Amino acid sequence: MDAIQTAQYARALYGAHGDKAEAEAAKKARDCELAAKPDEARQWQAVRAAIRALRGPNQS
């Protein structure tokens, strides 16, 4: 998955799940790690980072 695809997937996941999207991506990354799929886990970690960037800084 290249950077553009990662960003597109992150936007779609964030649009579908809102503030829960980052947790969803983290869960999928963890599931891939447990299933011995390190490449997929890295892709989900990249999606999670892109979602975090979309959300912006935490606001009080």
Secondary structure, DSSP 8 states (H G I E B T S, - for coil): --HHHHHHHHHHHHHHHGGGHHHHHHHHHHHHHHTT-HHHHHHHHHHHHHHHHHH-S---
